């Protein structure tokens, strides 16, 4: 998938039914990371707009904002001690 294709997908607003449910994506976990990423993009169709079961997900990044890794780390650190 090219940068141009990703930019086009980012601006789309698919309906709930048009979104791929990532619960149905199957990847060969023994394949190299680059192949798994390519296969994920192929199966998800639009990495910015998908669903997880009954939940529609819209992914958006802010230029100069926190990285996804930093956000996940902060979330997990906040969960420490809960439960």
PyMOL commands that set and color helices and strands:
alter all, ss='L'
color gray80, all
select helices_A, chain A and resi 3-11+16-18+22-24+33-44+68-79
alter helices_A, ss='H'
color red, helices_A
select strands_A, chain A and resi 49-52+55-58
alter strands_A, ss='S'
color yellow, strands_A
deselect
rebuild
show_as cartoon
